[in-house]
């Protein structure tokens, strides 16, 4: 028997489906001493890793005060309070590492338009 079959994690219902290029807001629970609070981190998903398994994670990048900040979140972590897709991005790559070298208008991602209803 494979280890991946033994470790089955139930999918987190608080997470919408998302992909690279999407702008997401991740509400993550943080423990500080004996207190616990929820911190929001909003940015562009530049990477999804390992699909839907228990070890899968994703990287979110945002620019704050001219400095790029990337944070890696485990997809099935119980510390993720919720994940909201703010904007769907249209990209042609699965890994958007090239965004690290771009600034300002060059780092923009086109918004994915919903399919138009057919006339007929």
N, CA, C and O atoms as CSV, one atom per row, in Angstrom:
chain,resi,resn,atom,element,x,y,z
A,1,UNK,N,N,0.833,-1.181,0.000
A,1,UNK,CA,C,0.000,0.000,0.000
A,1,UNK,C,C,0.882,1.250,0.000
A,1,UNK,O,O,1.909,1.289,0.677
A,2,UNK,N,N,0.485,2.254,-0.748
A,2,UNK,CA,C,1.272,3.478,-0.810
A,2,UNK,C,C,0.936,4.387,0.358
A,2,UNK,O,O,-0.160,4.337,0.917
A,3,UNK,N,N,1.907,5.220,0.712
A,3,UNK,CA,C,1.698,6.150,1.819
A,3,UNK,C,C,0.634,7.180,1.481
A,3,UNK,O,O,-0.094,7.634,2.363
A,4,UNK,N,N,0.538,7.553,0.205
A,4,UNK,CA,C,-0.460,8.559,-0.173
A,4,UNK,C,C,-1.882,8.034,-0.001
A,4,UNK,O,O,-2.813,8.813,0.207
A,5,UNK,N,N,-2.051,6.719,-0.087
A,5,UNK,CA,C,-3.380,6.153,0.110
A,5,UNK,C,C,-3.736,6.102,1.594
A,5,UNK,O,O,-4.910,6.163,1.960
A,6,UNK,N,N,-2.717,5.990,2.445
A,6,UNK,CA,C,-2.969,5.936,3.874
A,6,UNK,C,C,-3.325,7.308,4.435
A,6,UNK,O,O,-4.163,7.428,5.329
A,7,UNK,N,N,-2.679,8.338,3.899
A,7,UNK,CA,C,-2.900,9.687,4.405
A,7,UNK,C,C,-3.889,10.388,3.494
A,7,UNK,O,O,-3.504,10.969,2.479
A,8,UNK,N,N,-5.139,10.337,3.850
A,8,UNK,CA,C,-6.193,11.009,3.080
A,8,UNK,C,C,-6.685,12.193,3.898
A,8,UNK,O,O,-7.198,12.022,5.004
A,9,UNK,N,N,-6.528,13.392,3.352
A,9,UNK,CA,C,-7.029,14.564,4.045
A,9,UNK,C,C,-8.329,14.999,3.398
A,9,UNK,O,O,-8.414,15.088,2.173
A,10,UNK,N,N,-9.332,15.266,4.198
A,10,UNK,CA,C,-10.582,15.752,3.608
A,10,UNK,C,C,-10.373,17.156,3.057
A,10,UNK,O,O,-9.652,17.947,3.664
A,11,UNK,N,N,-10.982,17.484,1.927
A,11,UNK,CA,C,-10.801,18.823,1.367
A,11,UNK,C,C,-11.408,19.881,2.282
A,11,UNK,O,O,-12.440,19.661,2.917
A,12,UNK,N,N,-10.751,21.025,2.334
A,12,UNK,CA,C,-11.222,22.131,3.157
A,12,UNK,C,C,-12.375,22.813,2.431
A,12,UNK,O,O,-12.191,23.328,1.328
A,13,UNK,N,N,-13.556,22.821,3.032
A,13,UNK,CA,C,-14.740,23.386,2.383
A,13,UNK,C,C,-14.683,24.904,2.302
A,13,UNK,O,O,-15.431,25.506,1.531
A,14,UNK,N,N,-13.811,25.533,3.083
A,14,UNK,CA,C,-13.735,26.987,3.110
A,14,UNK,C,C,-12.879,27.544,1.980
A,14,UNK,O,O,-12.704,28.758,1.878
A,15,UNK,N,N,-12.345,26.671,1.131
A,15,UNK,CA,C,-11.448,27.093,0.057
A,15,UNK,C,C,-12.145,26.936,-1.281
A,15,UNK,O,O,-12.586,25.844,-1.638
A,16,UNK,N,N,-12.242,28.041,-2.024
A,16,UNK,CA,C,-12.781,27.994,-3.383
A,16,UNK,C,C,-11.720,27.405,-4.306
A,16,UNK,O,O,-10.546,27.331,-3.941
A,17,UNK,N,N,-12.131,26.987,-5.500
A,17,UNK,CA,C,-11.140,26.533,-6.467
A,17,UNK,C,C,-10.457,27.760,-7.059
A,17,UNK,O,O,-11.106,28.769,-7.337
A,18,UNK,N,N,-9.157,27.668,-7.248
A,18,UNK,CA,C,-8.373,28.779,-7.762
A,18,UNK,C,C,-7.187,28.234,-8.527
A,18,UNK,O,O,-6.907,27.036,-8.482
A,19,UNK,N,N,-6.487,29.115,-9.233
A,19,UNK,CA,C,-5.345,28.694,-10.026
A,19,UNK,C,C,-4.311,29.792,-10.112
A,19,UNK,O,O,-4.499,30.864,-9.537
A,20,UNK,N,N,-3.219,29.545,-10.820
A,20,UNK,CA,C,-2.190,30.565,-10.984
A,20,UNK,C,C,-2.754,31.791,-11.690
A,20,UNK,O,O,-3.552,31.674,-12.620
A,21,UNK,N,N,-2.331,32.961,-11.240
A,21,UNK,CA,C,-2.800,34.208,-11.826
A,21,UNK,C,C,-3.998,34.797,-11.119
A,21,UNK,O,O,-4.332,35.962,-11.336
A,22,UNK,N,N,-4.657,34.011,-10.273
A,22,UNK,CA,C,-5.813,34.524,-9.537
A,22,UNK,C,C,-5.341,35.358,-8.347
A,22,UNK,O,O,-4.345,35.027,-7.703
A,23,UNK,N,N,-6.058,36.432,-8.067
A,23,UNK,CA,C,-5.802,37.223,-6.871
A,23,UNK,C,C,-6.695,36.673,-5.769
A,23,UNK,O,O,-7.917,36.625,-5.911
A,24,UNK,N,N,-6.075,36.259,-4.670
A,24,UNK,CA,C,-6.818,35.629,-3.579
A,24,UNK,C,C,-6.566,36.364,-2.267
A,24,UNK,O,O,-5.537,37.015,-2.083
A,25,UNK,N,N,-7.531,36.244,-1.367
A,25,UNK,CA,C,-7.371,36.751,-0.004
A,25,UNK,C,C,-7.436,35.548,0.920
A,25,UNK,O,O,-8.471,34.890,1.024
A,26,UNK,N,N,-6.321,35.262,1.594
A,26,UNK,CA,C,-6.231,34.115,2.500
A,26,UNK,C,C,-6.348,34.633,3.926
A,26,UNK,O,O,-5.529,35.442,4.360
A,27,UNK,N,N,-7.349,34.178,4.652
A,27,UNK,CA,C,-7.496,34.510,6.070
A,27,UNK,C,C,-6.879,33.370,6.862
A,27,UNK,O,O,-7.400,32.254,6.877
A,28,UNK,N,N,-5.755,33.665,7.524
A,28,UNK,CA,C,-4.925,32.662,8.172
A,28,UNK,C,C,-4.928,32.913,9.676
A,28,UNK,O,O,-4.711,34.040,10.121
A,29,UNK,N,N,-5.172,31.865,10.455
A,29,UNK,CA,C,-5.174,32.011,11.909
A,29,UNK,C,C,-3.745,31.999,12.429
A,29,UNK,O,O,-2.953,31.121,12.087
A,30,UNK,N,N,-3.425,32.991,13.264
A,30,UNK,CA,C,-2.086,33.118,13.831
A,30,UNK,C,C,-2.209,33.085,15.350
A,30,UNK,O,O,-3.059,33.753,15.939
A,31,UNK,N,N,-1.342,32.294,15.965
A,31,UNK,CA,C,-1.345,32.191,17.418
A,31,UNK,C,C,-0.182,33.027,17.959
A,31,UNK,O,O,0.976,32.811,17.602
A,32,UNK,N,N,-0.514,33.982,18.826
A,32,UNK,CA,C,0.496,34.824,19.477
A,32,UNK,C,C,0.358,34.641,20.981
A,32,UNK,O,O,-0.532,35.218,21.607
A,33,UNK,N,N,1.229,33.848,21.546
A,33,UNK,CA,C,1.123,33.552,22.968
A,33,UNK,C,C,-0.123,32.741,23.244
A,33,UNK,O,O,-0.285,31.644,22.709
A,34,UNK,N,N,-1.009,33.271,24.079
A,34,UNK,CA,C,-2.250,32.563,24.379
A,34,UNK,C,C,-3.422,33.088,23.562
A,34,UNK,O,O,-4.539,32.585,23.688
A,35,UNK,N,N,-3.178,34.103,22.719
A,35,UNK,CA,C,-4.243,34.665,21.881
A,35,UNK,C,C,-4.151,34.111,20.464
A,35,UNK,O,O,-3.088,33.688,20.010
A,36,UNK,N,N,-5.278,34.124,19.787
A,36,UNK,CA,C,-5.322,33.696,18.392
A,36,UNK,C,C,-6.090,34.744,17.605
A,36,UNK,O,O,-7.156,35.191,18.029
A,37,UNK,N,N,-5.546,35.137,16.453
A,37,UNK,CA,C,-6.218,36.130,15.625
A,37,UNK,C,C,-6.159,35.691,14.173
A,37,UNK,O,O,-5.408,34.783,13.814
A,38,UNK,N,N,-6.961,36.349,13.339
A,38,UNK,CA,C,-7.008,36.031,11.915
A,38,UNK,C,C,-6.328,37.157,11.154
A,38,UNK,O,O,-6.668,38.327,11.325
A,39,UNK,N,N,-5.369,36.798,10.315
A,39,UNK,CA,C,-4.643,37.779,9.511
A,39,UNK,C,C,-4.925,37.503,8.041
A,39,UNK,O,O,-4.850,36.360,7.592
A,40,UNK,N,N,-5.250,38.555,7.292
A,40,UNK,CA,C,-5.535,38.414,5.861
A,40,UNK,C,C,-4.269,38.690,5.065
A,40,UNK,O,O,-3.511,39.606,5.384
A,41,UNK,N,N,-4.047,37.893,4.029
A,41,UNK,CA,C,-2.923,38.088,3.116
A,41,UNK,C,C,-3.497,38.013,1.712
A,41,UNK,O,O,-4.000,36.969,1.298
A,42,UNK,N,N,-3.423,39.124,0.975
A,42,UNK,CA,C,-3.997,39.176,-0.368
A,42,UNK,C,C,-2.885,39.360,-1.380
A,42,UNK,O,O,-2.002,40.200,-1.204
A,43,UNK,N,N,-2.933,38.564,-2.449
A,43,UNK,CA,C,-1.935,38.668,-3.500
A,43,UNK,C,C,-2.256,37.733,-4.651
A,43,UNK,O,O,-3.332,37.138,-4.715
A,44,UNK,N,N,-1.294,37.617,-5.561
A,44,UNK,CA,C,-1.453,36.804,-6.768
A,44,UNK,C,C,-0.865,35.419,-6.521
A,44,UNK,O,O,0.242,35.298,-5.997
A,45,UNK,N,N,-1.594,34.389,-6.892
A,45,UNK,CA,C,-1.089,33.014,-6.784
A,45,UNK,C,C,-0.072,32.815,-7.899
A,45,UNK,O,O,-0.414,32.911,-9.077
A,46,UNK,N,N,1.190,32.535,-7.529
A,46,UNK,CA,C,2.211,32.324,-8.557
A,46,UNK,C,C,2.560,30.851,-8.725
A,46,UNK,O,O,3.266,30.486,-9.666
A,47,UNK,N,N,2.068,29.990,-7.812
A,47,UNK,CA,C,2.437,28.577,-7.917
A,47,UNK,C,C,1.458,27.714,-7.134
A,47,UNK,O,O,1.063,28.062,-6.021
A,48,UNK,N,N,1.075,26.601,-7.715
A,48,UNK,CA,C,0.382,25.520,-7.016
A,48,UNK,C,C,1.308,24.318,-7.088
A,48,UNK,O,O,1.882,24.042,-8.141
A,49,UNK,N,N,1.461,23.603,-5.987
A,49,UNK,CA,C,2.376,22.469,-5.976
A,49,UNK,C,C,1.668,21.222,-5.469
A,49,UNK,O,O,0.905,21.279,-4.505
A,50,UNK,N,N,1.924,20.103,-6.120
A,50,UNK,CA,C,1.457,18.770,-5.717
A,50,UNK,C,C,-0.050,18.578,-5.806
A,50,UNK,O,O,-0.608,17.759,-5.075
A,51,UNK,N,N,-0.708,19.301,-6.671
A,51,UNK,CA,C,-2.113,19.043,-6.956
A,51,UNK,C,C,-3.027,19.099,-5.759
A,51,UNK,O,O,-3.166,20.147,-5.128
A,52,UNK,N,N,-3.662,17.968,-5.435
A,52,UNK,CA,C,-4.665,17.972,-4.373
A,52,UNK,C,C,-4.303,17.052,-3.214
A,52,UNK,O,O,-5.158,16.777,-2.371
A,53,UNK,N,N,-3.078,16.574,-3.144
A,53,UNK,CA,C,-2.681,15.675,-2.071
A,53,UNK,C,C,-2.518,16.392,-0.745
A,53,UNK,O,O,-2.713,17.604,-0.657
A,54,UNK,N,N,-2.163,15.642,0.281
A,54,UNK,CA,C,-2.058,16.226,1.614
A,54,UNK,C,C,-0.860,17.156,1.749
A,54,UNK,O,O,-0.861,18.035,2.610
A,55,UNK,N,N,0.162,16.981,0.915
A,55,UNK,CA,C,1.351,17.828,0.986
A,55,UNK,C,C,1.279,19.012,0.033
A,55,UNK,O,O,2.274,19.717,-0.137
A,56,UNK,N,N,0.134,19.249,-0.589
A,56,UNK,CA,C,0.033,20.316,-1.583
A,56,UNK,C,C,0.061,21.681,-0.907
A,56,UNK,O,O,-0.439,21.857,0.204
A,57,UNK,N,N,0.662,22.645,-1.609
A,57,UNK,CA,C,0.708,24.004,-1.100
A,57,UNK,C,C,0.663,24.989,-2.255
A,57,UNK,O,O,0.763,24.599,-3.418
A,58,UNK,N,N,0.514,26.258,-1.933
A,58,UNK,CA,C,0.466,27.290,-2.955
A,58,UNK,C,C,1.192,28.520,-2.442
A,58,UNK,O,O,1.275,28.748,-1.235
A,59,UNK,N,N,1.723,29.318,-3.376
A,59,UNK,CA,C,2.484,30.513,-3.042
A,59,UNK,C,C,1.721,31.737,-3.508
A,59,UNK,O,O,1.253,31.798,-4.645
A,60,UNK,N,N,1.600,32.712,-2.616
A,60,UNK,CA,C,0.917,33.970,-2.910
A,60,UNK,C,C,1.949,35.084,-2.825
A,60,UNK,O,O,2.734,35.145,-1.879
A,61,UNK,N,N,1.943,35.974,-3.832
A,61,UNK,CA,C,2.903,37.082,-3.891
A,61,UNK,C,C,2.158,38.402,-3.906
A,61,UNK,O,O,1.145,38.557,-4.588
A,62,UNK,N,N,2.678,39.350,-3.144
A,62,UNK,CA,C,2.144,40.708,-3.187
A,62,UNK,C,C,3.283,41.696,-3.021
A,62,UNK,O,O,4.356,41.351,-2.527
A,63,UNK,N,N,3.038,42.929,-3.438
A,63,UNK,CA,C,4.027,43.989,-3.329
A,63,UNK,C,C,3.569,44.934,-2.227
A,63,UNK,O,O,2.453,45.450,-2.274
A,64,UNK,N,N,4.425,45.163,-1.234
A,64,UNK,CA,C,4.127,46.080,-0.144
A,64,UNK,C,C,5.281,47.056,-0.013
A,64,UNK,O,O,6.418,46.652,0.229
A,65,UNK,N,N,4.990,48.341,-0.172
A,65,UNK,CA,C,5.985,49.412,-0.068
A,65,UNK,C,C,7.150,49.167,-1.024
A,65,UNK,O,O,8.302,49.441,-0.687
A,66,UNK,N,N,6.849,48.651,-2.214
A,66,UNK,CA,C,7.879,48.421,-3.220
A,66,UNK,C,C,8.696,47.164,-3.020
A,66,UNK,O,O,9.637,46.916,-3.775
A,67,UNK,N,N,8.361,46.369,-2.027
A,67,UNK,CA,C,9.100,45.136,-1.736
A,67,UNK,C,C,8.170,43.957,-1.974
A,67,UNK,O,O,7.042,43.942,-1.481
A,68,UNK,N,N,8.641,42.965,-2.728
A,68,UNK,CA,C,7.843,41.776,-2.995
A,68,UNK,C,C,7.853,40.832,-1.808
A,68,UNK,O,O,8.913,40.513,-1.270
A,69,UNK,N,N,6.672,40.384,-1.398
A,69,UNK,CA,C,6.540,39.448,-0.281
A,69,UNK,C,C,5.827,38.210,-0.792
A,69,UNK,O,O,4.753,38.307,-1.386
A,70,UNK,N,N,6.419,37.046,-0.564
A,70,UNK,CA,C,5.808,35.779,-0.960
A,70,UNK,C,C,5.568,34.944,0.282
A,70,UNK,O,O,6.399,34.891,1.189
A,71,UNK,N,N,4.426,34.300,0.305
A,71,UNK,CA,C,4.101,33.446,1.438
A,71,UNK,C,C,3.583,32.117,0.913
A,71,UNK,O,O,2.766,32.079,-0.007
A,72,UNK,N,N,4.059,31.038,1.497
A,72,UNK,CA,C,3.657,29.693,1.097
A,72,UNK,C,C,2.642,29.183,2.121
A,72,UNK,O,O,2.894,29.197,3.326
A,73,UNK,N,N,1.492,28.732,1.618
A,73,UNK,CA,C,0.431,28.215,2.474
A,73,UNK,C,C,0.195,26.747,2.153
A,73,UNK,O,O,0.098,26.393,0.978
A,74,UNK,N,N,0.097,25.870,3.169
A,74,UNK,CA,C,-0.343,24.496,2.923
A,74,UNK,C,C,-1.825,24.511,2.554
A,74,UNK,O,O,-2.624,25.164,3.226
A,75,UNK,N,N,-2.191,23.806,1.506
A,75,UNK,CA,C,-3.555,23.872,0.992
A,75,UNK,C,C,-4.580,23.321,1.977
A,75,UNK,O,O,-5.665,23.884,2.115
A,76,UNK,N,N,-4.255,22.240,2.657
A,76,UNK,CA,C,-5.216,21.587,3.548
A,76,UNK,C,C,-4.959,21.903,5.018
A,76,UNK,O,O,-5.325,21.117,5.892
A,77,UNK,N,N,-4.337,23.038,5.298
A,77,UNK,CA,C,-4.027,23.402,6.676
A,77,UNK,C,C,-5.292,23.777,7.444
A,77,UNK,O,O,-6.137,24.504,6.921
A,78,UNK,N,N,-5.432,23.294,8.670
A,78,UNK,CA,C,-6.576,23.718,9.481
A,78,UNK,C,C,-6.455,25.173,9.939
A,78,UNK,O,O,-7.423,25.743,10.441
A,79,UNK,N,N,-5.278,25.775,9.771
A,79,UNK,CA,C,-5.086,27.168,10.157
A,79,UNK,C,C,-5.625,28.144,9.120
A,79,UNK,O,O,-5.754,29.334,9.409
A,80,UNK,N,N,-5.946,27.666,7.914
A,80,UNK,CA,C,-6.564,28.541,6.918
A,80,UNK,C,C,-8.029,28.690,7.293
A,80,UNK,O,O,-8.804,27.735,7.241
A,81,UNK,N,N,-8.394,29.917,7.675
A,81,UNK,CA,C,-9.771,30.186,8.082
A,81,UNK,C,C,-10.685,30.230,6.869
A,81,UNK,O,O,-11.768,29.644,6.882
A,82,UNK,N,N,-10.253,30.924,5.815
A,82,UNK,CA,C,-11.018,30.966,4.569
A,82,UNK,C,C,-10.117,31.456,3.450
A,82,UNK,O,O,-9.078,32.070,3.696
A,83,UNK,N,N,-10.524,31.178,2.219
A,83,UNK,CA,C,-9.810,31.647,1.038
A,83,UNK,C,C,-10.851,32.167,0.060
A,83,UNK,O,O,-11.771,31.448,-0.331
A,84,UNK,N,N,-10.693,33.420,-0.327
A,84,UNK,CA,C,-11.655,34.061,-1.220
A,84,UNK,C,C,-10.935,34.495,-2.489
A,84,UNK,O,O,-9.887,35.137,-2.426
A,85,UNK,N,N,-11.498,34.144,-3.639
A,85,UNK,CA,C,-10.931,34.581,-4.914
A,85,UNK,C,C,-11.475,35.975,-5.194
A,85,UNK,O,O,-12.678,36.159,-5.377
A,86,UNK,N,N,-10.573,36.956,-5.225
A,86,UNK,CA,C,-10.963,38.344,-5.447
A,86,UNK,C,C,-11.107,38.619,-6.939
A,86,UNK,O,O,-12.012,39.338,-7.362
A,87,UNK,N,N,-10.197,38.034,-7.741
A,87,UNK,CA,C,-10.156,38.318,-9.176
A,87,UNK,C,C,-9.548,37.116,-9.880
A,87,UNK,O,O,-8.553,36.561,-9.415
A,88,UNK,N,N,-10.134,36.713,-10.988
A,88,UNK,CA,C,-9.601,35.601,-11.779
A,88,UNK,C,C,-8.656,36.159,-12.826
A,88,UNK,O,O,-9.016,37.075,-13.565
A,89,UNK,N,N,-7.456,35.618,-12.896
A,89,UNK,CA,C,-6.468,36.091,-13.853
A,89,UNK,C,C,-6.316,35.136,-15.017
A,89,UNK,O,O,-6.443,33.921,-14.867
A,90,UNK,N,N,-6.040,35.705,-16.186
A,90,UNK,CA,C,-5.843,34.910,-17.394
A,90,UNK,C,C,-4.350,34.829,-17.682
A,90,UNK,O,O,-3.740,35.822,-18.078
A,91,UNK,N,N,-3.756,33.652,-17.486
A,91,UNK,CA,C,-2.327,33.447,-17.720
A,91,UNK,C,C,-2.130,32.181,-18.546
A,91,UNK,O,O,-3.010,31.323,-18.610
A,92,UNK,N,N,-0.963,32.078,-19.177
A,92,UNK,CA,C,-0.660,30.918,-20.015
A,92,UNK,C,C,0.379,29.994,-19.396
A,92,UNK,O,O,0.821,29.045,-20.045
A,93,UNK,N,N,0.766,30.246,-18.189
A,93,UNK,CA,C,1.786,29.452,-17.521
A,93,UNK,C,C,1.241,28.905,-16.205
A,93,UNK,O,O,0.327,29.478,-15.611
A,94,UNK,N,N,1.814,27.793,-15.761
A,94,UNK,CA,C,1.415,27.220,-14.482
A,94,UNK,C,C,2.231,27.814,-13.339
A,94,UNK,O,O,1.745,27.904,-12.212
A,95,UNK,N,N,3.454,28.214,-13.619
A,95,UNK,CA,C,4.325,28.829,-12.619
A,95,UNK,C,C,4.649,30.243,-13.084
A,95,UNK,O,O,5.165,30.427,-14.187
A,96,UNK,N,N,4.357,31.229,-12.268
A,96,UNK,CA,C,4.512,32.629,-12.661
A,96,UNK,C,C,5.730,33.265,-11.995
A,96,UNK,O,O,5.652,34.380,-11.479
A,97,UNK,N,N,6.854,32.549,-12.010
A,97,UNK,CA,C,8.064,33.062,-11.374
A,97,UNK,C,C,8.590,34.312,-12.071
A,97,UNK,O,O,9.317,35.096,-11.460
A,98,UNK,N,N,8.237,34.511,-13.331
A,98,UNK,CA,C,8.721,35.671,-14.067
A,98,UNK,C,C,8.173,36.979,-13.485
A,98,UNK,O,O,8.715,38.047,-13.771
A,99,UNK,N,N,7.115,36.917,-12.680
A,99,UNK,CA,C,6.576,38.126,-12.059
A,99,UNK,C,C,7.541,38.720,-11.042
A,99,UNK,O,O,7.441,39.900,-10.707
A,100,UNK,N,N,8.477,37.910,-10.548
A,100,UNK,CA,C,9.441,38.408,-9.571
A,100,UNK,C,C,10.329,39.491,-10.165
A,100,UNK,O,O,10.783,40.383,-9.448
A,101,UNK,N,N,10.579,39.424,-11.464
A,101,UNK,CA,C,11.454,40.398,-12.108
A,101,UNK,C,C,10.726,41.583,-12.706
A,101,UNK,O,O,11.364,42.462,-13.285
A,102,UNK,N,N,9.408,41.633,-12.582
A,102,UNK,CA,C,8.628,42.714,-13.182
A,102,UNK,C,C,8.092,43.646,-12.105
A,102,UNK,O,O,7.887,43.249,-10.958
A,103,UNK,N,N,7.868,44.921,-12.510
A,103,UNK,CA,C,7.336,45.912,-11.582
A,103,UNK,C,C,6.222,46.692,-12.242
A,103,UNK,O,O,6.145,46.774,-13.468
A,104,UNK,N,N,5.371,47.256,-11.432
A,104,UNK,CA,C,4.359,48.194,-11.907
A,104,UNK,C,C,3.431,47.625,-12.958
A,104,UNK,O,O,2.883,46.534,-12.801
A,105,UNK,N,N,3.260,48.389,-14.048
A,105,UNK,CA,C,2.318,47.995,-15.095
A,105,UNK,C,C,2.741,46.716,-15.807
A,105,UNK,O,O,1.893,45.984,-16.318
A,106,UNK,N,N,4.024,46.441,-15.846
A,106,UNK,CA,C,4.504,45.228,-16.519
A,106,UNK,C,C,4.074,43.964,-15.773
A,106,UNK,O,O,3.983,42.893,-16.372
A,107,UNK,N,N,3.812,44.082,-14.479
A,107,UNK,CA,C,3.450,42.916,-13.669
A,107,UNK,C,C,1.940,42.696,-13.620
A,107,UNK,O,O,1.469,41.834,-12.878
A,108,UNK,N,N,1.177,43.462,-14.399
A,108,UNK,CA,C,-0.273,43.286,-14.402
A,108,UNK,C,C,-0.660,41.973,-15.073
A,108,UNK,O,O,0.036,41.486,-15.964
A,109,UNK,N,N,-1.771,41.413,-14.635
A,109,UNK,CA,C,-2.312,40.186,-15.217
A,109,UNK,C,C,-3.705,40.507,-15.727
A,109,UNK,O,O,-4.515,41.109,-15.022
A,110,UNK,N,N,-3.978,40.097,-16.968
A,110,UNK,CA,C,-5.300,40.350,-17.537
A,110,UNK,C,C,-6.354,39.564,-16.770
A,110,UNK,O,O,-6.103,38.462,-16.282
A,111,UNK,N,N,-7.533,40.156,-16.677
A,111,UNK,CA,C,-8.628,39.487,-15.984
A,111,UNK,C,C,-9.309,38.510,-16.924
A,111,UNK,O,O,-9.530,38.807,-18.098
A,112,UNK,N,N,-9.636,37.345,-16.396
A,112,UNK,CA,C,-10.308,36.323,-17.187
A,112,UNK,C,C,-11.772,36.714,-17.335
A,112,UNK,O,O,-12.460,36.977,-16.349
A,113,UNK,N,N,-12.231,36.750,-18.565
A,113,UNK,CA,C,-13.625,37.115,-18.800
A,113,UNK,C,C,-14.481,35.854,-18.802
A,113,UNK,O,O,-14.062,34.821,-19.322
A,114,UNK,N,N,-15.675,35.931,-18.225
A,114,UNK,CA,C,-16.546,34.748,-18.231
A,114,UNK,C,C,-17.022,34.459,-19.651
A,114,UNK,O,O,-17.129,35.378,-20.462
A,115,UNK,N,N,-17.307,33.207,-19.960
A,115,UNK,CA,C,-17.757,32.870,-21.320
A,115,UNK,C,C,-19.085,33.543,-21.637
A,115,UNK,O,O,-19.983,33.611,-20.798
A,116,UNK,N,N,-19.190,34.040,-22.868
A,116,UNK,CA,C,-20.416,34.707,-23.293
A,116,UNK,C,C,-21.471,33.671,-23.645
A,116,UNK,O,O,-21.152,32.625,-24.210
A,117,UNK,N,N,-22.729,33.957,-23.314
A,117,UNK,CA,C,-23.787,33.004,-23.685
A,117,UNK,C,C,-23.959,32.976,-25.200
A,117,UNK,O,O,-23.882,34.009,-25.865
A,118,UNK,N,N,-24.188,31.797,-25.727
A,118,UNK,CA,C,-24.323,31.658,-27.181
A,118,UNK,C,C,-25.705,32.108,-27.628
A,118,UNK,O,O,-26.704,31.905,-26.937
A,119,UNK,N,N,-25.733,32.716,-28.788
A,119,UNK,CA,C,-27.019,33.124,-29.363
A,119,UNK,C,C,-27.558,31.958,-30.172
A,119,UNK,O,O,-26.843,31.348,-30.967
A,120,UNK,N,N,-28.766,31.674,-29.967
A,120,UNK,CA,C,-29.242,30.595,-30.788
A,120,UNK,C,C,-30.513,30.081,-30.374
A,120,UNK,O,O,-31.034,29.153,-30.993
